[in-house]
Amino acid sequence: MSDQMTADPAGTTVSMIRSVAPVRRRADLDWAEFSRHWREEHAAIACGLPGMVGYSQGHAIPDEQPVGRPPDWEYDGVPLASFPDLAAIGTLRAHPDYLGRAVPDEALFTDRSSMTAVLLAHCFGEAPEHPTPGGRTLMVFARTGAAGEPAGRALAGSLGALPGAGSALGHRWSAALDADPGLSPRGAADRPYDGLLEVWFPSAAPATRAAQAVADGPALLPFQVFCLVVREERVV
């Protein structure tokens, strides 16, 4: 892993801005239909929107989550949209297909009231260039009280000692921004998390072992967190 990208989490001059929004499926849909609609129909809409330089879907497969996880870990997926700057977010929001197609389509497969969107700045680390087929990503959403790089490095160091973590292929920490151009309708006082640590694994088993260790012993990590094991679908 390298630290090629840097950011100033307290400001808006950053190398990459990401909108990250854990979400639950619509109550009348099973997980398979939720995942299919998101992967096929919603992704096709997202591909036509301007402004984004990356868009991934993290599908949180139910059988790969830790047993007995707390209720606040129970999300079905995590969309992650990347932008070069705040102006690019405005470009996306101004496009007629954003409000005319993307937002209405979200209501067809998600519980929009469950979305916990936050804008994040990419601080350090990077994703594997070519994820392993069948691999999984452990998403660790941290409530640190301090959204900077030191919190991320403390979390990454502690997570690295957990069972299964030794097989990780890479990790990336992104910290919350206070800037709010509209995609993330939460200011610092109402943020559900202050940062996101993504950890890529060659398969589901070690990712789930690490998440299970956190669920069984939350004091193993320096901050309060919630975790999801997801299958990543890179769309843009």
C-alpha positions in Angstrom: 0.0 0.0 0.0 1.2 3.5 -0.7 0.2 6.9 0.6 -0.1 8.7 -2.7 -3.2 10.7 -1.9 -3.4 13.3 0.8 -6.1 15.5 2.2 -7.0 18.3 4.6 -10.1 16.9 6.3 -10.8 20.3 8.0 -11.1 22.1 4.6 -12.3 21.6 1.1 -9.1 21.5 -0.9 -8.6 17.8 -1.1 -7.3 15.3 -3.7 -10.6 13.3 -3.7 -14.0 13.7 -2.2 -16.3 10.8 -1.7 -20.0 10.5 -0.9 -20.5 7.4 1.2 -24.0 6.3 2.2 -24.8 3.0 4.0 -28.4 2.0 3.1 -31.0 -0.6 3.9 -33.2 -2.3 1.3 -36.9 -1.5 0.8 -38.9 -3.5 3.3 -40.9 -5.4 0.7 -37.8 -6.6 -1.2 -35.6 -9.6 -0.4 -31.9 -9.1 -0.5 -31.4 -10.8 -3.9 -33.9 -8.4 -5.7 -32.4 -5.4 -3.9 -28.9 -6.4 -5.1 -30.1 -7.2 -8.6 -31.9 -3.9 -9.1 -29.0 -1.9 -7.7 -26.4 -3.7 -9.7 -28.3 -3.7 -13.0 -30.8 -1.0 -13.3 -29.5 1.7 -10.9 -25.9 1.2 -12.1 -27.0 1.9 -15.7 -28.4 5.3 -14.6 -25.3 6.2 -12.6 -23.1 5.5 -15.6 -24.7 8.4 -17.5 -24.3 11.0 -14.8 -21.5 13.6 -15.1 -19.1 14.7 -12.3 -18.1 11.4 -10.8 -14.7 10.0 -11.3 -15.6 6.8 -9.6 -18.7 4.9 -8.4 -18.7 1.6 -6.5 -21.4 -0.5 -4.9 -20.7 -2.5 -1.8 -23.3 -5.3 -1.6 -23.4 -6.5 2.0 -24.2 -10.2 1.6 -26.2 -11.4 4.6 -24.5 -14.7 5.1 -21.1 -13.1 5.3 -21.8 -10.7 8.2 -20.7 -11.5 11.8 -23.1 -13.5 13.9 -24.9 -11.5 16.5 -23.9 -8.2 15.1 -25.4 -5.1 16.8 -28.6 -3.7 15.1 -26.7 -0.6 14.0 -24.5 -2.7 11.8 -27.5 -4.1 9.8 -27.2 -2.4 6.4 -27.6 -4.0 3.0 -25.2 -2.0 1.0 -22.9 1.0 0.7 -22.7 3.2 -2.4 -19.4 5.1 -2.8 -19.2 8.0 -5.3 -15.9 9.8 -5.9 -15.5 13.4 -7.1 -12.4 15.5 -7.9 -13.8 18.5 -6.0 -17.0 20.1 -4.6 -17.9 21.7 -8.0 -18.2 18.3 -9.5 -20.8 17.3 -7.0 -22.8 20.4 -8.1 -22.4 19.3 -11.7 -24.0 15.9 -10.9 -26.8 17.5 -8.9 -27.6 19.9 -11.7 -28.0 17.2 -14.3 -31.6 16.4 -15.1 -31.1 12.7 -14.8 -30.0 13.0 -11.2 -33.3 14.3 -9.8 -35.4 13.0 -12.7 -34.1 9.4 -12.8 -31.5 8.5 -10.1 -33.3 9.7 -7.0 -36.7 8.2 -8.0 -35.0 4.9 -8.9 -33.4 4.8 -5.4 -36.9 4.7 -3.9 -37.7 1.5 -5.9 -35.1 -0.6 -4.1 -33.9 1.3 -1.0 -35.3 2.7 2.2 -34.1 6.2 1.6 -34.8 7.2 5.1 -32.1 4.8 6.3 -29.3 6.5 4.2 -26.5 7.9 6.4 -24.6 9.9 3.7 -21.4 11.7 4.7 -18.8 13.5 2.5 -15.3 12.1 3.1 -11.8 13.2 2.1 -9.4 10.4 1.0 -6.5 10.7 3.4 -4.2 7.7 2.9 -4.0 4.2 1.4 -5.4 2.8 -1.8 -7.6 0.1 -3.2 -6.0 -2.9 -5.0 -5.7 -2.1 -8.7 -7.4 -5.4 -9.6 -9.6 -6.8 -6.8 -9.3 -10.6 -6.5 -12.4 -12.4 -8.0 -14.4 -13.6 -5.1 -12.7 -11.1 -2.7 -14.5 -9.1 -0.1 -14.1 -5.6 1.5 -14.5 -5.0 5.2 -16.0 -1.5 5.6 -15.3 -0.1 9.1 -17.3 3.1 9.9 -15.7 4.8 12.8 -17.1 7.4 15.3 -13.8 8.9 16.3 -14.8 12.4 17.5 -11.8 13.6 15.5 -11.9 13.1 11.7 -8.3 13.4 10.8 -5.5 11.1 9.6 -4.2 10.1 13.1 -7.5 8.5 13.9 -7.4 6.5 10.8 -3.9 5.3 11.4 -4.8 4.3 14.9 -7.8 2.3 13.7 -5.8 0.7 10.9 -3.1 -0.4 13.3 -5.5 -1.9 15.7 -7.5 -3.7 13.0 -4.3 -5.2 11.6 -3.9 -7.3 14.8 -7.3 -9.0 14.5 -7.8 -12.6 13.3 -7.9 -12.7 9.5 -6.5 -9.2 9.0 -3.1 -10.5 8.0 -4.4 -11.6 4.6 -5.6 -8.1 3.7 -4.7 -6.9 0.2 -4.8 -3.2 1.0 -6.6 -0.5 2.9 -7.8 3.1 2.6 -8.9 5.7 5.2 -11.2 8.6 4.3 -12.2 11.2 6.9 -15.4 13.3 7.1 -15.6 16.8 5.7 -17.7 19.5 7.2 -18.5 20.9 3.7 -22.0 20.1 2.6 -23.0 20.9 -1.0 -26.2 18.8 -0.7 -25.3 15.1 -1.3 -24.6 14.6 2.4 -27.4 16.3 4.4 -25.5 16.0 7.7 -23.2 18.5 9.4 -20.6 17.7 11.9 -23.1 17.8 14.8 -25.3 15.1 13.2 -22.7 12.8 11.6 -23.3 9.1 12.2 -19.6 8.4 11.6 -16.4 10.4 11.2 -14.4 8.2 8.9 -14.3 5.0 6.9 -11.6 2.4 6.8 -11.9 0.0 3.8 -9.9 -3.2 3.9 -9.7 -5.5 0.9 -9.5 -9.3 1.4 -8.9 -12.2 -1.1 -12.1 -13.9 0.0 -15.1 -13.5 2.3 -13.8 -15.7 5.2 -11.0 -13.5 6.6 -13.1 -10.4 6.2 -15.9 -12.0 8.2 -13.5 -13.2 10.8 -12.2 -9.7 11.4 -15.7 -8.3 11.6 -16.7 -11.1 14.0 -13.7 -10.3 16.3 -14.9 -6.6 16.4 -18.5 -7.7 17.1 -17.4 -10.0 19.9 -14.9 -7.6 21.4 -15.5 -3.9 20.5 -12.8 -2.8 23.0 -10.2 -4.3 20.6 -10.5 -1.1 18.5 -9.8 2.5 19.7 -13.1 3.9 18.5 -16.8 2.9 18.3 -17.4 1.4 14.9 -19.9 -0.5 12.8 -18.7 -3.0 10.2 -20.0 -4.5 6.9 -18.5 -7.2 4.8 -19.4 -6.3 1.2 -18.8 -7.6 -2.3 -17.5 -4.6 -4.3 -19.0 -3.8 -7.7 -17.0 -1.1 -9.4 -19.3 0.7 -11.9 -17.4 3.9 -12.9 
